[in-house]
Each structure stands twice: as C-alpha cells, then as structure tokens.
Amino acid sequence: MPRIRPDFMKSPFFVDEPGNWHLKPGAPKEMQEEFEEYMQSLNDTEEPGTINGNRISYP
C-alpha cells in the first residue's frame, strides 16, 4: 500500500535535506501549521493510529 505524502512535501517551499527538513521563508501560514503538526507527530510514537511514529489511515 503506498504512503500518502502530506501536501507540503509537494510544495516549492519544502526543503528535503537529509536530517534537516524545513520550509523556505514565505511559506503560507496554513502550510507552516501542517508542517509543524506533521513534524510533531513524528515524535509521538505511542499515539493511537501510529506505527513507529507513522500515522496509519484506514479506508
């Protein structure tokens, strides 16, 4: 089953440096919020609906 990538990862504001993901200055506020929420969720491995910090969505 393919993973669904968050929308911010498809944006030109997203910088995918190994070990240093970040958004470029000027990223829309909504994108900044989505990015911060996603990055925070990676630290929450015991949250229901996650496996090793990855959110699992069911059909």
C-alpha positions in Angstrom: 0.0 0.0 0.0 1.5 3.4 -1.0 2.0 6.0 1.6 0.2 9.3 1.3 2.6 12.3 1.3 1.4 15.4 3.1 0.7 18.3 0.7 3.6 20.4 2.0 6.1 17.9 0.6 4.9 18.7 -2.9 5.4 22.5 -2.5 8.4 24.5 -3.7 8.6 25.9 -0.2 9.6 22.5 1.2 13.3 21.7 1.6 14.0 17.9 1.8 17.6 17.9 3.2 18.6 14.7 4.9 18.1 15.2 8.7 17.0 18.9 8.1 13.5 19.2 6.7 12.3 22.7 6.7 10.2 25.3 4.9 11.7 28.2 3.0 10.8 31.7 4.2 7.5 33.0 2.9 5.7 29.6 3.1 1.9 30.1 3.6 0.7 30.1 7.2 -1.5 27.0 6.6 1.5 25.1 5.2 3.6 26.1 8.2 0.9 24.8 10.5 0.6 21.5 8.6 4.4 21.1 8.6 4.7 21.7 12.3 1.9 19.3 13.1 3.4 16.6 10.9 6.9 17.0 12.4 5.4 16.9 16.0 3.5 13.8 15.1 6.8 12.0 14.2 7.8 12.3 17.9 4.6 10.9 19.2 5.1 7.1 18.6 2.6 6.0 21.2 -0.3 7.9 19.7 -3.3 5.6 18.7 -3.3 5.1 14.9 0.5 5.1 14.6 3.2 2.5 14.0 6.7 3.6 14.7 5.6 7.2 14.5 3.9 6.8 11.1 0.2 7.7 11.0 -1.9 4.8 9.6 -5.1 5.6 7.8 -7.7 3.0 7.3 -10.1 3.1 4.3 
